[in-house]
Amino acid sequence: MKRDELELLALADHRVALTGMFLNKQGDFIEALGRLGLDTTDAYDLLYEFERMQVRLLADRVQLRQELEQATWSQAAQVATDDSCLKT
């Protein structure tokens, strides 16, 4: 993997973590509103949609990481093959 790809994946990891913390805080806030007797139905519905989006983004990130690793291994195998051809 190239350095810029690694940096982008690290940034994505950081943002996913921040988003997870934000969603947890929002859940806590909604619970507090519920304890005050307020209707939290819409808030929970919206939070649920954001959580579903987060799950999809996590899956996409995992898939991207796997594809980049496969591409890296393919490139390494090609270089090894090219090097072995040069030696003969």
Secondary structure, 3 states (H helix, E strand, C coil): CCHHHHHHHHHHHHHHHHHHHHHHHHHHHHHHHHHCCCCCHHHHHHHHHHHHHHHHHHHHHHHHHHHHHHHHHHHHHHHHHHHHHHHC
